[in-house]
């Protein structure tokens, strides 16, 4: 996972903000993706008493990831067209 992330960040961000942008993205993603996920799933299980709520939460996160990848691809395509022009 970390190898492709490095290549992705280096292509997305300009050299002036590449290091801080990659670091900020990684650190914020770690907090929200890793730290809060346990609290949210525990709260969902406590509130509903069923595993379906956790499955719905994970499905929602997967949909957000797919949307992000789609938007990222569109951004990368637009950036490469600008460089060719």
C-alpha positions in Angstrom: 0.0 0.0 0.0 2.8 2.5 0.8 4.8 2.0 -2.4 1.9 3.1 -4.7 1.0 5.9 -2.3 4.5 7.5 -2.7 4.2 7.5 -6.5 0.6 8.8 -6.3 1.5 11.7 -4.0 4.6 12.6 -6.1 2.5 12.9 -9.3 -0.4 14.8 -7.7 1.5 17.4 -5.8 3.9 20.1 -7.0 7.4 20.1 -5.7 6.7 23.1 -3.4 4.1 21.3 -1.3 4.9 17.6 -2.0 6.5 16.7 1.3 4.1 18.5 3.5 1.1 17.5 1.4 2.0 13.8 1.4 2.7 13.9 5.2 -0.5 15.7 6.0 -2.6 13.3 3.8 -1.0 10.3 5.4 -1.3 11.5 9.0 -4.9 12.7 8.7 -5.8 9.5 6.9 -4.3 7.5 9.7 -6.2 9.3 12.4 -9.6 9.1 10.7 -9.1 5.7 9.1 -7.4 3.9 12.0 -8.2 5.7 15.1 -11.9 6.6 14.8 -12.9 3.4 13.0 -12.7 1.4 16.2 -14.7 3.9 18.2 -17.3 4.2 15.5 -17.7 0.4 15.1 -18.0 -0.1 18.9 -20.6 2.6 19.1 -22.6 1.1 16.2 -22.5 -2.3 17.8 -23.6 -0.9 21.1 -26.4 1.1 19.6 -27.8 -1.6 17.3 -26.6 -4.8 18.9 -26.1 -6.2 15.4 -23.3 -6.7 13.0 -25.2 -5.3 10.0 -24.5 -1.7 11.2 -20.8 -2.3 11.0 -21.2 -3.9 7.6 -23.1 -0.9 6.4 -20.4 1.4 7.8 -17.7 -0.5 6.0 -19.8 -0.5 2.8 -20.1 3.3 3.1 -16.4 3.7 3.5 -15.8 1.5 0.5 -18.2 3.7 -1.6 -16.3 6.8 -0.4 -13.1 5.2 -1.5 -14.5 4.4 -4.9 -15.7 8.0 -5.3 -12.3 9.3 -4.3 -10.5 7.1 -6.8 -12.9 8.2 -9.6 -12.4 11.9 -8.8 -8.6 11.4 -8.4 -8.5 9.7 -11.9 -10.4 12.7 -13.4 -8.0 15.1 -11.7 -4.9 13.2 -12.9 -6.2 13.1 -16.5 -6.9 16.8 -16.5 -3.5 17.5 -15.1 -1.7 15.4 -17.7 -3.7 17.2 -20.5 -2.5 20.5 -19.1 1.1 19.4 -19.2 0.8 18.2 -22.8 -0.6 21.5 -23.9 
